[in-house]
Amino acid sequence: MNQFSQQHNTNAISRRGVAMMLVMVAVLVTGAMAVAYFGSRDNSIAISANIASSSKARIVAESGLDLALAILETDASWRTSHIDGVILQDHQLGDETITITVLDAETELPPTESTFEVLISISATVEGQTQITEATATIFPNDDEFDVDYSEFAIFAQEEISMLGISSVQNWVASPNSVEQQLRIGTLATNPMSIQMGSNAQHQKFELYTPQEASSMISATSLMTSQFTDSLPFLAPPPPPTEFESLNIDNEDFDSASLDRWSDLFTSGLRNFRGRKSNYRAIQEGTYEVEELSLTSMDPIEISGDVILIVEEDFTMNNSSITLLDNATLTLHIGGDVEIKTSYIGNANQSSRSWMDPSRVQMYGHEDSEWEISGQSTIKAELYAPLSEIELGGVSTVCGRIAGNTVLLRGAARVLYDPLLDNGGFADTESPMYSEDGSLLSELRQLTQLNPDLIDSIERSLSEYDTQGNGINHRFYDWKSTPTDRPHEVIYMLLVYGVDARRWERIVREMNHSNHSTFAQVVD
């Protein structure tokens, strides 16, 4: 009996030792968890503070972007008043600071007088947290030029406009300024049925501008109609230069270069013209004159620099192309007929979905002639021929605008109007072109052609006065009560990893909304 009691006591002591060890382990684990928990609480506070600072820094950086865009819209000398591209450094914005850097988008170097496409970088620092917002922007300068060539109209005609078949006039969605807006078409005609619209055109949004004395039956189609407040001129094109070099299409005036850059052509979306040989002809900057110009698939041309080409007689293109290299411009003065079949004029990417400023190609017609654009042609240009009959057929496309004596669209032809061409003009009765009673200024009545020098002199004389016509010189304005003028248009895209950040965020929000909607349906 004593032996059994002794064994029982020994077992009880052993069990109490194991229990003590388990209690100690539990205390240690609980203590470690408590320490980790309180440590994470300390980190959470720091992390929350960092997130708050980062978010605030981003907001400040985007505010800095708004400030940068405002500067680009003004006449401030940001192209020259900078230090290695920095136009504002440690600038106080509320309680925080920002630094704005602007670089030329093409060279990625500090901007110069010729910079119009830029890379913008905004650095904002809040409580030690730095956020950088980046964007690309294009500046479209506005020098208060008069739009006396009717470029605010997608189509303008002296006598007649006809749209037949499934032809159309649309906004050019590739334009950086593309918006859903009512398109303007205009005429100086007054006779009934001067405007003829097919069934397809009746469903499009047009605003028709006519003279005050125009017939109420000028169009059988129900259109929104506005009237010019005064009788208007249809100015002759600018005169061609009197000094030029002769252009020989056959040999020495052209530089030939190999088209073995097939990968560049493929990635840029160039169309393969059948029968095209392996050489293109390059026209360098200058003014040239040729009696007649006829281009075929054997004569593709590349333009570099500013080129003015005077064609005394007919201009024809058949399965050919005129391609403008970066920043190149082409002005065509044409004395005869124009015939363009399945050909292209514009930037390297021949798709109508690839934007190019259409004012880089200006085609002027100087005589009573016929212009025909047909087949699968794409022309990115401004067409201005006040005495000519301009006809688009097939599936041809003009990306820009057209002004002629008569304009006919048939088949599936279309005009894609670029809103950037609308700088105000005869359709804008609030512009400085009109006096207070709505009549055209006498200085403009004296114009007979698009003479740049004469138009510039009129602009300079009128720019000395305010737009209200009260004769107060701008330099005597009180700058404290008058907002800074922002005459230049700036279009920008916010970047995150090379894409539009706001578009990316919108897609995420739409996805989240879609997921929430799906969840709600499942719950229901």
KAQUI-V636080 format. One record per helix or strand. SS is the DSSP state (H for helix, E for strand). FROM is the first residue (numbers start at 1). LEN is the number of residues. Records with the same first field share a line. If there is no record, write none. Layout:
SS->FROM-LEN / FROM-LEN
This chain:
H->2-72 / 201-3 / 262-7 / 358-3 / 419-3 / 442-4 / 452-12 / 474-3 / 501-23
E->83-1 / 86-8 / 96-9 / 110-1 / 117-10 / 129-12 / 155-9 / 168-4 / 183-5 / 195-3 / 206-5 / 219-1 / 224-4 / 236-1 / 245-2 / 255-4 / 279-5 / 286-5 / 293-3 / 301-3 / 306-6 / 315-4 / 321-4 / 329-6 / 338-4 / 344-3 / 361-5 / 370-5 / 378-15 / 397-13 / 414-4 / 434-1 / 440-1 / 449-1 / 465-1 / 473-1 / 489-8 / 499-2
